[in-house]
């Protein structure tokens, strides 16, 4: 099973299926106990491969303090000091079998549960699960909240915190039935849980960059579009034609641990799954291919080759003169088809991977996934041999993936609890209603800033201006804020009450920026309005293959924004400019 010695310890998972490589939540409403399962395998083990060639079983058949054991695990992460591992795990029946967070020392000692204990309140609202396991007996609201959710993808954050993805904010999204997951942050002991993001779809795989920012995968599946008359934002299901198209793409996004400075790291045509920065300052991520297999690519931080919501439906983007995305090999050293997945950084300019080689007949077996290591200095067209791709471990009965190097990694970030509102506030809504309660500040101080001029992939083959240009100065007069309300599951006679969509607030532009206070909770989308009352639009300056310039809209519809009570929420640009975040383009110092 051990194929080669490693220069440093590696923690990884061995599971009975490849669920840890799937990004979207499983489809299904599941109103009966124990609720919808997410990313489960019938068996999962947390293991560590040692330089000595030994493999240590960290969780299998090892009792927790209450005597129970874990039957499945996923998504391990190493603490900044290199001494602890946080991961998601599941217990066998009679437990409900949802993922909760656990921690263990790299020495195999101190296994403990962090979330889902008696004092954990669970979901923020009543979740879909309504009935007991047999019959139509109703469960109490408290039981539903405490059972029907999953905590996955944990990672250690600055200041003694853990960031993770969770389905604690119940929602099945618009036009489908997939449980939404958002980012959360808590103390390392599991206390003081707070949401960080507001997706109605899935936020996955958070990871802390060296500067302390949380980098994660965001499923941009907003179903709202600019109306055909360009005067409002509407759900695509309510109109026959629209000025923009709905989005369905995975982006690499970032947010600070205090909920501020939300933006993007990678907006590529390739779906961005599980992004991780390497020692060469590129980001590596896995992505699905046209034939349904997986591969790993590297991209420069800040790469933007797509603008899902702001591009006009009848526009095409110009071609870039410098592609910033380099794909890994699709064949092994013997010429057999090769899949790569779940990349992460290894010291000494190494990249750790899950790899799967097809059989001589070209057939894939998911159990063929094993742990690999390669050099990180990829160039276009590199072969597996040139990358020094080496198999380290393979359990022929299980899917081996999610490798993480066990090493200390200093993170330079000063986490502050920026509580700016301790009391109640009143906010007037555009429909005449008022809200009294906790609010959060949302702001942008430079909506015309051309953030993308130095971003990778921005020079068109025809022209010398960025493909994604900022709006012309003074084009935007005010900002409209729309709420895309989450589903509710608390109606007495209706299993699911779909969330509505409405305009809730308008704010004038003041000195190239805006600021407003909004109740936390509902996911929101923003649009810039021109003096004629239309969604502001402008032409880019690069030429596409038809010799035309693309047209963009000031519509932040490729993600849902959200604010936490007592915290600020800052976004960048309006909206093609939102795609540039210079901070993460710079190598860490």
C-alpha positions as CSV (number, residue, x, y, z in Angstrom):
1,X,0.0,0.0,0.0
2,X,2.9,2.4,0.7
3,X,4.5,3.0,-2.7
4,X,7.2,5.5,-1.8
5,X,8.8,7.2,1.2
6,X,7.7,10.8,1.9
7,X,9.9,13.7,3.1
8,X,7.3,14.9,5.6
9,X,4.1,13.5,7.2
10,X,0.9,13.6,5.2
11,X,-2.6,13.4,6.6
12,X,-5.3,12.1,4.2
13,X,-8.6,10.4,4.1
14,X,-9.5,6.9,2.8
15,X,-13.2,6.5,2.0
16,X,-15.5,4.0,0.3
17,X,-16.5,6.6,-2.3
18,X,-15.4,9.8,-4.0
19,X,-17.9,12.1,-2.3
20,X,-15.1,14.4,-1.0
21,X,-14.4,15.3,-4.6
22,X,-18.0,16.4,-5.3
23,X,-18.7,20.1,-4.9
24,X,-22.5,20.5,-4.9
25,X,-24.7,19.2,-2.2
26,X,-26.7,16.0,-2.9
27,X,-30.1,16.6,-4.4
28,X,-33.1,15.9,-2.2
29,X,-35.5,17.5,0.3
30,X,-35.8,14.6,2.9
31,X,-38.5,15.9,5.3
32,X,-38.2,12.7,7.4
33,X,-35.5,11.8,10.0
34,X,-32.5,12.1,9.8
35,X,-32.8,14.6,7.0
36,X,-30.8,14.9,3.8
37,X,-27.4,13.3,3.9
38,X,-24.5,15.3,2.4
39,X,-21.2,13.9,1.0
40,X,-21.5,10.7,3.1
41,X,-19.5,7.5,2.6
42,X,-20.3,4.1,4.3
43,X,-16.7,4.0,5.5
44,X,-14.1,6.7,6.0
45,X,-10.7,6.8,7.8
46,X,-8.3,9.6,8.8
47,X,-4.8,8.4,8.2
48,X,-1.2,9.7,8.4
49,X,1.6,8.6,6.1
50,X,4.9,9.0,7.9
51,X,8.5,9.4,6.5
52,X,9.3,6.0,8.1
53,X,6.9,4.4,5.7
54,X,4.3,3.6,8.4
55,X,0.7,4.5,8.1
56,X,-1.1,5.6,11.3
57,X,-4.8,5.1,11.8
58,X,-6.0,8.2,13.6
59,X,-9.7,7.6,13.9
60,X,-10.8,4.1,12.9
61,X,-12.2,2.2,15.9
62,X,-10.8,4.8,18.3
63,X,-13.3,5.7,20.9
64,X,-14.4,9.3,21.7
65,X,-14.8,10.4,25.3
66,X,-18.4,9.2,25.2
67,X,-17.4,5.8,23.9
68,X,-18.8,6.3,20.4
69,X,-16.6,5.9,17.3
70,X,-16.4,7.6,13.9
71,X,-17.4,5.6,10.8
72,X,-16.7,8.3,8.2
73,X,-14.4,11.3,7.9
74,X,-13.6,14.0,5.3
75,X,-11.8,17.4,4.8
76,X,-8.8,17.4,7.2
77,X,-6.8,20.6,8.0
78,X,-3.6,21.1,10.0
79,X,-3.3,23.8,12.7
80,X,-0.8,26.7,12.1
81,X,1.6,25.2,14.7
82,X,1.5,21.8,12.9
83,X,0.3,19.9,16.0
84,X,-3.5,19.4,15.5
85,X,-5.9,18.2,12.9
86,X,-9.5,19.4,12.5
87,X,-11.8,17.4,10.3
88,X,-15.4,16.4,9.7
89,X,-16.7,13.1,11.0
90,X,-19.8,11.0,11.3
91,X,-20.9,8.5,13.9
92,X,-22.8,5.3,13.3
93,X,-26.5,4.7,14.4
94,X,-28.2,5.4,16.7
95,X,-26.6,8.8,16.0
96,X,-28.4,10.7,13.2
97,X,-25.2,10.3,11.1
98,X,-24.6,13.9,10.0
99,X,-21.2,15.4,9.8
100,X,-19.9,17.3,12.9
101,X,-16.4,18.7,13.5
102,X,-13.7,16.9,15.4
103,X,-10.1,17.5,16.4
104,X,-7.2,15.2,17.2
105,X,-3.4,15.7,17.8
106,X,-1.0,14.6,15.0
107,X,0.3,12.1,17.6
108,X,-3.1,10.4,17.6
109,X,-4.1,11.7,21.0
110,X,-6.9,14.0,22.2
111,X,-9.7,13.0,19.9
112,X,-12.6,15.3,20.7
113,X,-15.9,16.5,19.3
114,X,-16.2,20.3,18.6
115,X,-19.7,20.8,17.2
116,X,-23.0,19.1,17.7
117,X,-22.8,18.7,21.4
118,X,-25.6,19.2,23.9
119,X,-25.0,23.0,24.0
120,X,-25.0,23.4,20.2
121,X,-28.2,25.1,19.1
122,X,-27.7,23.8,15.5
123,X,-29.7,25.5,12.7
124,X,-30.5,29.2,12.7
125,X,-34.1,28.4,11.6
126,X,-36.3,25.3,11.5
127,X,-34.7,23.0,8.9
128,X,-36.5,20.8,6.3
129,X,-36.6,17.6,8.4
130,X,-40.1,17.5,10.0
131,X,-41.1,13.9,10.7
132,X,-39.7,11.1,12.9
133,X,-38.2,8.0,11.3
134,X,-41.4,6.0,11.1
135,X,-44.9,7.3,10.4
136,X,-46.0,11.0,10.4
137,X,-45.1,11.9,14.0
138,X,-43.9,15.5,14.1
139,X,-40.6,16.3,15.6
140,X,-40.2,19.4,17.8
141,X,-38.6,22.5,16.4
142,X,-35.7,22.1,18.8
143,X,-35.1,18.5,17.7
144,X,-35.1,19.5,14.1
145,X,-32.6,22.3,14.6
146,X,-30.2,20.1,16.6
147,X,-30.2,17.2,14.1
148,X,-30.7,18.3,10.5
149,X,-27.4,19.9,9.4
150,X,-23.9,19.0,8.4
151,X,-20.6,20.8,9.4
152,X,-17.8,20.1,6.9
153,X,-14.5,21.5,5.5
154,X,-13.0,23.0,8.7
155,X,-9.8,25.0,8.7
156,X,-8.0,26.8,11.4
157,X,-8.2,30.6,11.3
158,X,-6.2,33.3,13.1
159,X,-6.8,34.2,16.7
160,X,-7.9,30.7,17.9
161,X,-10.8,30.2,15.5
162,X,-12.0,27.6,13.0
163,X,-13.8,28.4,9.8
164,X,-16.0,25.7,8.2
165,X,-18.9,25.2,5.8
166,X,-22.3,24.3,7.2
167,X,-25.9,23.7,6.2
168,X,-27.0,25.4,9.5
169,X,-28.8,28.1,7.6
170,X,-31.6,26.1,6.0
171,X,-32.4,26.7,2.4
172,X,-32.9,24.5,-0.7
173,X,-32.1,27.3,-3.2
174,X,-34.1,28.5,-6.2
175,X,-35.1,26.1,-8.9
176,X,-33.6,23.0,-7.3
177,X,-33.5,21.1,-4.0
178,X,-29.9,21.1,-2.8
179,X,-29.2,22.1,0.7
180,X,-27.3,25.4,0.9
181,X,-24.0,25.6,2.7
182,X,-22.4,28.8,3.9
183,X,-19.2,29.7,5.7
184,X,-19.1,29.9,9.5
185,X,-16.5,30.9,12.1
186,X,-16.3,29.7,15.7
187,X,-13.8,29.6,18.6
188,X,-11.5,26.5,18.5
189,X,-13.5,25.0,21.4
190,X,-16.7,25.2,19.4
191,X,-18.2,28.2,21.1
192,X,-19.6,31.5,19.6
193,X,-20.6,30.3,16.1
194,X,-21.3,33.0,13.5
195,X,-22.1,32.9,9.8
196,X,-19.6,34.5,7.4
197,X,-21.3,34.2,4.0
198,X,-24.8,34.1,2.5
199,X,-24.9,31.8,-0.4
200,X,-28.2,30.2,-1.4
201,X,-26.2,27.4,-3.0
202,X,-22.9,26.0,-1.8
203,X,-19.8,27.6,-0.3
204,X,-17.2,25.0,0.1
205,X,-13.6,24.2,1.0
206,X,-12.4,27.3,3.0
207,X,-8.6,27.6,3.4
208,X,-6.6,30.3,5.2
209,X,-4.1,32.2,3.0
210,X,-0.8,33.3,4.5
211,X,-2.2,36.9,4.9
212,X,-5.2,35.5,6.9
213,X,-7.8,35.8,4.2
214,X,-10.3,32.9,3.8
215,X,-10.1,31.6,0.3
216,X,-13.0,29.3,-0.7
217,X,-15.1,27.8,-3.6
218,X,-18.4,29.7,-4.2
219,X,-21.1,28.2,-6.3
220,X,-22.4,31.1,-8.4
221,X,-25.8,29.8,-9.2
222,X,-27.9,33.0,-8.9
223,X,-31.2,32.8,-10.8
224,X,-31.7,36.6,-11.0
225,X,-31.1,38.6,-14.2
226,X,-31.3,42.1,-15.6
227,X,-34.8,42.4,-17.1
228,X,-35.2,42.9,-20.8
229,X,-36.1,46.6,-20.4
230,X,-33.0,46.9,-18.1
231,X,-35.0,48.6,-15.4
232,X,-35.0,46.0,-12.7
233,X,-33.5,42.7,-11.4
234,X,-35.9,39.7,-11.7
235,X,-35.9,35.9,-11.2
236,X,-35.3,34.3,-14.6
237,X,-38.3,32.1,-14.1
238,X,-40.6,35.1,-14.3
239,X,-39.6,36.4,-17.7
240,X,-39.2,35.0,-21.2
241,X,-36.1,37.2,-22.1
242,X,-33.5,39.1,-20.2
243,X,-30.6,41.4,-20.8
244,X,-28.2,39.0,-18.9
245,X,-28.1,35.3,-18.3
246,X,-28.4,33.4,-15.0
247,X,-25.2,32.1,-13.6
248,X,-24.0,28.6,-12.9
249,X,-20.3,28.5,-12.3
250,X,-17.9,27.8,-9.4
251,X,-15.6,30.8,-8.5
252,X,-12.7,31.2,-6.1
253,X,-13.7,33.8,-3.6
254,X,-12.3,35.3,-0.4
255,X,-13.5,37.0,2.7
256,X,-11.8,38.2,5.9
257,X,-12.3,36.3,9.2
258,X,-14.3,39.3,10.5
259,X,-16.7,39.1,7.6
260,X,-15.2,42.1,5.8
261,X,-13.6,42.6,2.4
262,X,-15.6,40.1,0.3
263,X,-14.2,39.6,-3.2
264,X,-12.9,37.1,-5.7
265,X,-9.5,35.4,-6.2
266,X,-10.2,33.3,-9.4
267,X,-12.9,33.8,-11.9
268,X,-12.0,31.3,-14.6
269,X,-13.9,29.5,-17.3
270,X,-12.9,26.3,-15.4
271,X,-14.9,25.6,-12.2
272,X,-12.8,26.4,-9.2
273,X,-13.0,23.5,-6.7
274,X,-10.9,23.5,-3.5
275,X,-8.4,26.3,-4.3
276,X,-5.1,26.1,-2.4
277,X,-2.1,28.4,-2.8
278,X,1.3,26.8,-3.5
279,X,4.8,27.9,-2.7
280,X,5.2,29.3,-6.2
281,X,2.4,31.7,-5.4
282,X,0.0,30.1,-7.9
283,X,-3.3,28.7,-6.8
284,X,-4.0,25.1,-7.6
285,X,-7.6,23.7,-7.8
286,X,-9.4,20.7,-9.1
287,X,-11.9,21.1,-11.9
288,X,-14.2,18.7,-13.8
289,X,-13.6,18.1,-17.5
290,X,-16.0,17.7,-20.4
291,X,-15.9,13.9,-20.1
292,X,-16.8,14.0,-16.5
293,X,-13.3,13.2,-15.1
294,X,-11.2,15.5,-12.8
295,X,-8.0,17.3,-13.4
296,X,-5.9,19.9,-11.4
297,X,-4.9,23.2,-12.8
298,X,-2.7,26.1,-11.6
299,X,-3.7,29.7,-12.0
300,X,-2.2,33.1,-10.9
301,X,-4.0,34.8,-8.1
302,X,-6.4,37.4,-9.4
303,X,-7.0,35.6,-12.7
304,X,-10.3,36.6,-14.3
305,X,-11.5,35.1,-17.6
306,X,-15.2,35.2,-16.8
307,X,-17.9,37.6,-15.5
308,X,-21.0,35.5,-15.0
309,X,-23.6,38.1,-14.1
310,X,-22.4,41.4,-15.5
311,X,-21.8,40.4,-19.2
312,X,-24.7,41.3,-21.5
313,X,-26.5,38.2,-22.9
314,X,-25.7,39.2,-26.5
315,X,-22.0,39.9,-25.8
316,X,-18.9,37.9,-26.2
317,X,-15.7,38.4,-24.3
318,X,-12.4,39.2,-26.1
319,X,-9.7,36.6,-26.2
320,X,-6.8,37.1,-23.7
321,X,-3.3,37.4,-25.0
322,X,-1.9,35.7,-21.9
323,X,-3.6,32.7,-20.5
324,X,-2.9,32.4,-16.8
325,X,-4.2,28.8,-16.3
326,X,-1.9,25.8,-16.7
327,X,-3.4,22.3,-16.6
328,X,-1.7,19.2,-15.2
329,X,-1.1,16.1,-17.3
330,X,-3.9,13.8,-18.4
331,X,-1.6,10.7,-18.8
332,X,0.8,9.0,-16.4
333,X,4.3,8.0,-17.3
334,X,3.1,4.9,-19.1
335,X,0.6,6.8,-21.2
336,X,-2.5,5.7,-19.3
337,X,-5.4,8.1,-18.8
338,X,-4.9,10.0,-15.5
339,X,-7.2,12.0,-13.2
340,X,-5.9,14.4,-10.6
341,X,-7.9,15.9,-7.7
342,X,-7.7,17.6,-4.2
343,X,-4.4,19.5,-4.5
344,X,-2.6,21.1,-1.6
345,X,0.8,22.6,-0.9
346,X,3.8,20.6,0.2
347,X,7.1,22.1,1.5
348,X,10.0,22.3,-0.9
349,X,7.8,23.4,-3.9
350,X,5.8,20.2,-3.8
351,X,2.2,19.7,-4.6
352,X,0.2,16.9,-3.0
353,X,-2.6,15.3,-5.0
354,X,-5.1,12.5,-5.3
355,X,-4.5,10.6,-8.5
356,X,-6.3,7.9,-10.5
357,X,-4.9,5.9,-13.4
358,X,-7.3,4.1,-15.7
359,X,-6.9,0.4,-16.5
360,X,-5.4,-0.8,-19.7
361,X,-8.9,-1.0,-21.2
362,X,-9.4,2.7,-20.3
363,X,-12.0,2.0,-17.6
364,X,-12.0,4.1,-14.4
365,X,-12.4,2.7,-10.9
366,X,-12.8,5.2,-8.1
367,X,-11.0,2.9,-5.7
368,X,-7.9,3.5,-7.9
369,X,-7.5,7.0,-6.4
370,X,-4.3,7.1,-4.3
371,X,-2.0,9.8,-2.8
372,X,0.6,11.4,-5.2
373,X,3.2,14.1,-5.0
374,X,4.8,16.2,-7.8
375,X,6.9,19.3,-8.3
376,X,4.8,22.5,-8.4
377,X,6.7,24.3,-11.3
378,X,4.2,23.3,-14.0
379,X,4.5,24.6,-17.5
380,X,2.1,24.2,-20.3
381,X,2.3,20.7,-21.8
382,X,4.3,19.2,-18.9
383,X,4.2,15.5,-18.7
384,X,3.8,13.4,-15.6
385,X,7.5,12.5,-15.9
386,X,8.6,16.1,-16.1
387,X,6.4,16.9,-13.1
388,X,8.1,14.0,-11.2
389,X,4.6,12.7,-10.4
390,X,5.1,9.9,-7.8
391,X,2.6,7.7,-6.2
392,X,3.0,7.6,-2.4
393,X,0.1,5.4,-1.1
394,X,-2.9,3.4,-2.4
395,X,-5.5,1.4,-0.5
396,X,-7.0,-0.7,-3.3
397,X,-10.3,-1.0,-1.5
398,X,-10.8,2.7,-0.7
399,X,-10.6,6.2,-2.3
400,X,-7.5,7.9,-1.0
401,X,-7.6,11.7,-1.3
402,X,-7.5,15.1,0.5
403,X,-3.7,14.9,1.4
404,X,-2.4,17.7,3.6
405,X,1.2,18.2,4.7
406,X,1.8,18.1,8.4
407,X,3.9,21.3,9.0
408,X,3.7,24.6,10.8
409,X,2.5,27.5,8.7
410,X,2.6,31.0,10.1
411,X,-0.4,33.2,9.2
412,X,0.0,37.0,9.5
413,X,-3.4,38.5,10.3
414,X,-4.7,40.5,13.2
415,X,-8.2,39.2,13.9
416,X,-10.3,41.8,15.6
417,X,-13.9,41.5,16.8
418,X,-15.2,44.6,15.1
419,X,-18.4,45.0,17.0
420,X,-19.7,48.3,15.7
421,X,-23.4,48.0,16.8
422,X,-24.3,46.9,20.3
423,X,-27.9,48.1,20.2
424,X,-30.9,48.2,17.9
425,X,-31.3,50.3,14.8
426,X,-34.2,51.3,12.5
427,X,-33.9,50.9,8.8
428,X,-36.5,52.3,6.4
429,X,-37.2,50.0,3.5
430,X,-38.1,51.2,0.0
431,X,-41.6,49.5,0.2
432,X,-42.4,51.7,3.2
433,X,-41.9,49.1,5.8
434,X,-39.4,49.5,8.6
435,X,-37.1,47.1,10.4
436,X,-36.2,47.5,14.1
437,X,-33.4,45.2,15.2
438,X,-29.7,44.5,14.7
439,X,-28.2,45.8,11.5
440,X,-24.9,45.7,9.7
441,X,-23.0,48.3,7.7
442,X,-22.4,47.6,4.0
443,X,-20.1,49.9,2.0
444,X,-17.9,50.5,-1.0
445,X,-15.7,53.6,-1.3
446,X,-14.5,53.4,-4.9
447,X,-17.1,51.9,-7.4
448,X,-15.1,53.3,-10.4
449,X,-11.8,51.9,-9.4
450,X,-10.2,49.9,-12.2
451,X,-9.1,46.9,-10.2
452,X,-8.4,44.7,-13.1
453,X,-5.7,46.6,-15.1
454,X,-2.9,44.4,-13.7
455,X,-4.9,41.2,-13.2
456,X,-3.6,38.1,-15.0
457,X,-5.2,37.4,-18.3
458,X,-6.6,40.9,-18.8
459,X,-4.8,42.0,-22.0
460,X,-6.9,41.3,-25.0
461,X,-5.4,40.0,-28.3
462,X,-6.9,43.2,-29.9
463,X,-6.4,46.3,-27.8
464,X,-4.4,47.5,-24.8
465,X,-7.0,48.1,-22.2
466,X,-8.3,45.5,-19.6
467,X,-10.9,43.1,-20.9
468,X,-13.0,43.8,-17.8
469,X,-13.1,47.5,-17.5
470,X,-14.6,49.6,-14.7
471,X,-17.7,51.7,-15.4
472,X,-17.2,55.2,-16.7
473,X,-17.2,57.9,-13.9
474,X,-20.6,59.3,-13.0
475,X,-22.5,56.6,-14.8
476,X,-24.1,55.3,-11.5
477,X,-26.5,57.4,-9.6
478,X,-27.7,55.0,-6.9
479,X,-27.6,51.4,-5.8
480,X,-30.6,49.1,-5.6
481,X,-30.4,46.4,-3.0
482,X,-32.6,43.3,-3.6
483,X,-33.3,40.5,-1.1
484,X,-33.4,36.9,-2.3
485,X,-35.1,35.4,0.8
486,X,-34.3,31.9,1.9
487,X,-36.8,29.1,1.9
488,X,-38.8,28.5,5.1
489,X,-39.9,25.2,6.6
490,X,-42.0,26.3,9.6
491,X,-45.4,26.6,7.9
492,X,-47.9,24.3,9.6
493,X,-49.4,22.8,6.4
494,X,-46.7,23.4,3.8
495,X,-43.4,21.5,3.8
496,X,-41.4,24.2,1.9
497,X,-42.2,27.9,1.4
498,X,-40.0,29.1,-1.4
499,X,-38.1,32.3,-0.7
500,X,-39.3,35.4,-2.5
501,X,-37.4,38.2,-4.2
502,X,-37.9,41.9,-3.7
503,X,-36.3,45.3,-3.9
504,X,-35.8,46.4,-0.3
505,X,-33.6,49.5,-0.4
506,X,-32.1,52.2,-2.6
507,X,-29.0,54.2,-1.7
508,X,-27.5,57.3,-3.5
509,X,-23.9,57.4,-4.6
510,X,-21.9,59.9,-2.6
511,X,-18.3,60.7,-3.6
512,X,-17.9,57.6,-5.7
513,X,-19.1,55.3,-3.0
514,X,-22.1,54.2,-1.0
515,X,-23.0,53.0,2.5
516,X,-26.1,51.6,4.0
517,X,-27.3,49.6,6.9
518,X,-29.3,46.5,6.4
519,X,-30.9,43.8,8.6
520,X,-28.7,40.6,8.6
521,X,-30.0,37.3,7.4
522,X,-31.4,37.5,3.9
523,X,-29.0,37.0,1.0
524,X,-28.9,40.1,-1.2
525,X,-27.8,41.2,-4.6
526,X,-26.9,44.7,-5.7
527,X,-27.3,46.7,-8.9
528,X,-26.1,50.1,-10.0
529,X,-28.7,52.5,-11.4
530,X,-28.0,55.2,-14.0
531,X,-29.7,58.7,-14.2
532,X,-32.4,57.2,-16.5
533,X,-33.4,54.7,-14.0
534,X,-31.9,51.7,-15.8
535,X,-29.3,49.2,-14.7
536,X,-26.1,51.0,-15.6
537,X,-24.3,49.5,-18.6
538,X,-21.1,50.3,-20.5
539,X,-18.9,49.0,-23.2
540,X,-15.6,47.3,-22.6
541,X,-12.6,48.4,-24.7
542,X,-11.1,45.1,-26.0
543,X,-12.4,43.6,-29.3
544,X,-13.9,40.1,-29.4
545,X,-13.7,37.7,-32.3
546,X,-16.5,39.5,-34.1
547,X,-14.6,42.8,-33.8
548,X,-17.0,44.1,-31.3
549,X,-16.6,45.4,-27.7
550,X,-18.5,43.6,-25.0
551,X,-21.1,45.3,-22.9
552,X,-21.2,45.0,-19.1
553,X,-23.9,45.7,-16.5
554,X,-23.4,47.1,-12.9
555,X,-25.0,44.0,-11.5
556,X,-23.5,42.0,-8.6
557,X,-25.5,38.9,-9.5
558,X,-22.8,36.2,-9.5
559,X,-23.0,35.8,-5.7
560,X,-25.2,36.6,-2.8
561,X,-24.0,39.1,-0.3
562,X,-24.7,39.0,3.4
563,X,-23.9,40.9,6.5
564,X,-23.4,39.9,10.1
565,X,-25.0,41.9,12.9
566,X,-22.6,44.4,14.4
567,X,-20.0,43.9,11.6
568,X,-19.1,45.7,8.4
569,X,-19.3,44.1,4.9
570,X,-17.1,45.6,2.2
571,X,-17.3,44.6,-1.5
572,X,-15.0,45.6,-4.3
573,X,-16.1,47.2,-7.6
574,X,-19.4,47.6,-9.5
575,X,-19.4,44.9,-10.9
576,X,-16.8,43.7,-13.3
577,X,-14.3,45.6,-11.1
578,X,-15.4,43.3,-8.2
579,X,-13.4,40.6,-9.8
580,X,-10.1,42.1,-8.9
581,X,-8.5,41.9,-5.5
582,X,-4.9,43.2,-5.7
583,X,-4.1,42.1,-2.1
584,X,-4.1,38.4,-2.9
585,X,-2.2,38.9,-6.2
586,X,1.0,39.8,-4.2
587,X,3.3,37.1,-2.9
588,X,3.1,36.8,0.9
589,X,6.0,38.5,2.7
